[in-house]
């Protein structure tokens, strides 16, 4: 059971990192600071986003 929890943790981590990267690149393309995209990704994937 613990291996499943570790696997799920890493899947969530990868999803967070990829989403932040995607939003950062999108905002950079739109001539906005990429950190705004990172923050927006964090808000969208916040505590209830990956439940």
PAZAPA-4460 file (N, C-alpha, C; in steps of 0.05 Angstrom, whole numbers, plus 32768, in hexadecimal, padded with zeros to 4 digits):
% residues 51
    n_x    n_y    n_z   ca_x   ca_y   ca_z    c_x    c_y    c_z   seq   type   mol
   8011   7FE8   8000   8000   8000   8000   8011   8019   8000     1      X     A
   8028   8019   800D   8039   8030   800F   8046   8036   7FF3     2      X     A
   804C   8021   7FE4   8057   8026   7FC9   8044   8034   7FB8     3      X     A
   802A   802F   7FBB   8016   803D   7FAB   8015   805A   7FB2     4      X     A
   8018   8061   7FCC   8018   807D   7FD4   8030   808C   7FC9     5      X     A
   8047   807F   7FC9   805F   808B   7FBE   805C   8090   7FA0     6      X     A
   8051   807C   7F92   804C   807E   7F75   8039   8096   7F70     7      X     A
   8023   8098   7F7F   8010   80AD   7F7C   801D   80C9   7F81     8      X     A
   802E   80CA   7F95   803C   80E3   7F9C   804D   80EC   7F84     9      X     A
   805C   80DA   7F78   806D   80E2   7F61   805C   80E9   7F49    10      X     A
   8046   80DC   7F44   8034   80E3   7F2E   8029   80FF   7F32    11      X     A
   8022   8106   7F4B   8018   8121   7F50   802E   8135   7F4D    12      X     A
   8046   812F   7F55   805D   8141   7F53   8063   8146   7F35    13      X     A
   8063   8131   7F25   8067   8135   7F08   8051   8146   7EFC    14      X     A
   8039   8141   7F03   8022   8151   7EF9   8025   816E   7F00    15      X     A
   802D   8174   7F18   8031   8190   7F21   8048   819D   7F12    16      X     A
   805E   818F   7F0F   8075   819B   7F01   8070   819F   7EE4    17      X     A
   8063   818C   7ED7   805C   818F   7EBA   8048   81A6   7EB6    18      X     A
   8034   81A8   7EC7   8020   81BD   7EC4   802D   81D8   7EC8    19      X     A
   803E   81DA   7EDD   804B   81F4   7EE2   805D   81FB   7ECA    20      X     A
   806B   81E8   7EBF   807C   81ED   7EA8   806C   81F6   7E90    21      X     A
   8056   81E9   7E8B   8044   81EF   7E75   8039   820B   7E78    22      X     A
   802E   8212   7E8F   8023   822C   7E93   8038   8242   7E93    23      X     A
   8050   823C   7E9D   8066   824F   7E9C   806E   8255   7E7F    24      X     A
   8070   8241   7E6F   8076   8245   7E52   8060   8254   7E44    25      X     A
   8048   824E   7E4B   8031   825C   7E3E   8032   827A   7E45    26      X     A
   8036   8280   7E5E   8037   829C   7E66   804F   82AA   7E5B    27      X     A
   8066   829C   7E58   807D   82A8   7E4C   8078   82AF   7E2F    28      X     A
   8069   829D   7E21   8062   82A1   7E05   804F   82B9   7E03    29      X     A
   803F   82BE   7E17   802C   82D4   7E17   8039   82EE   7E22    30      X     A
   8054   82EE   7E24   8063   8305   7E2E   805D   830D   7E4A    31      X     A
   8056   82FA   7E5B   8051   82FE   7E77   8067   82EF   7E86    32      X     A
   806C   82F6   7E9F   8080   82E7   7EAF   8077   82CA   7EB2    33      X     A
   808A   82B7   7EAD   8082   829B   7EB0   807A   8293   7ECC    34      X     A
   8083   82A2   7EE0   807B   829B   7EFC   805D   829F   7F00    35      X     A
   8050   82AF   7EF0   8033   82B2   7EF2   8026   8298   7EE9    36      X     A
   8030   828C   7ED5   8026   8272   7ECC   802A   825C   7EE1    37      X     A
   8042   825D   7EEE   8047   824A   7F03   8034   824D   7F1A    38      X     A
   802E   8266   7F22   801C   826B   7F38   7FFF   8262   7F30    39      X     A
   7FF7   8268   7F18   7FDD   825F   7F0F   7FDA   8241   7F0F    40      X     A
   7FEF   8233   7F06   7FEF   8216   7F07   7FEC   820C   7F24    41      X     A
   7FFA   8219   7F36   7FF7   8212   7F52   7FDB   8216   7F5D    42      X     A
   7FCF   822B   7F55   7FB3   8230   7F5E   7FA0   821B   7F52    43      X     A
   7FA4   8215   7F39   7F92   8201   7F2C   7F96   81E5   7F37    44      X     A
   7FAF   81DE   7F3E   7FB4   81C3   7F48   7FB7   81C3   7F66    45      X     A
   7FAD   81D7   7F73   7FB0   81D9   7F90   7FA6   81C1   7F9F    46      X     A
   7F9F   81C4   7FB9   7F98   81AE   7FCA   7F81   819D   7FBF    47      X     A
   7F6E   81A9   7FB1   7F58   8199   7FA7   7F5C   8190   7F8A    48      X     A
   7F70   819A   7F7C   7F74   8194   7F60   7F7D   8178   7F5B    49      X     A
   7F8C   816C   7F6D   7F97   8151   7F69   7F8B   813D   7F7C    50      X     A
   7F74   8142   7F86   7F68   8130   7F9A   7F60   8115   7F8E    51      X     A
***
